[in-house]
Amino acid sequence: MIRFSKSIAALVASGILTACATAGKDVAPSYVSPMQYANYDCDQLRAESMRISGRVNQLTGRLDEAASNDKAIAGVGMILFWPALFALGGTKQQEAELSRLKGEYDAIEATSTTKKCAA
């Protein structure tokens, strides 16, 4: 019975810890077709790249902060107050947006290279 309880506790703890926010650098880009930027000229591509880059930096900062906070909450929660573990994560929408934006940035870079835009 004790062995069973420890197994359940370990499974619950590992499930909660996997709900932690992902650091921005660990979010992989989604594929975005460069074709959606085919009609952009170099100035438009540069402007769009700057806009996306700003939002990527903003989201990366938020996700990095959330990941750091989740690690602290997990450490305290495991030792002192386990209900605090239910406050972890909750940034899946931001992770999805960051993934999409990273893909858009890659598509803009590919289009810029194809059009031979100067950096």
RAZI-V501537 format. One record per backbone hydrogen bond with DSSP energy under -0.5 kcal/mol. CO is the residue of the C=O (numbers start at 0). NH is the residue of the N-H. If there is no record, write none. Layout:
# RAZI-V501537
[[CO | NH] [CO | NH]]
This chain:
# RAZI-V501537
[[0 | 4] [1 | 5] [2 | 6] [3 | 7] [4 | 8] [5 | 9] [6 | 10] [7 | 11] [8 | 12] [9 | 13] [10 | 14] [11 | 15] [12 | 16] [13 | 17] [15 | 18] [16 | 19] [22 | 25] [23 | 26] [25 | 27] [32 | 35] [33 | 36] [34 | 37] [36 | 39] [40 | 44] [41 | 45] [42 | 46] [43 | 47] [44 | 48] [45 | 49] [46 | 50] [47 | 51] [48 | 52] [49 | 53] [50 | 54] [51 | 55] [52 | 56] [53 | 57] [54 | 58] [55 | 59] [56 | 60] [57 | 61] [58 | 62] [59 | 23] [59 | 63] [60 | 64] [61 | 65] [62 | 66] [63 | 67] [64 | 68] [65 | 69] [66 | 70] [67 | 71] [68 | 72] [69 | 73] [70 | 74] [71 | 75] [72 | 76] [73 | 77] [74 | 78] [75 | 79] [75 | 80] [80 | 83] [81 | 84] [82 | 85] [83 | 86] [84 | 87] [90 | 94] [91 | 95] [92 | 96] [93 | 97] [94 | 98] [95 | 99] [96 | 100] [97 | 101] [98 | 29] [98 | 102] [99 | 103] [100 | 104] [101 | 105] [102 | 106] [103 | 107] [104 | 108] [105 | 109] [106 | 110] [107 | 111] [108 | 112] [109 | 113] [110 | 114] [111 | 116] [112 | 115]]
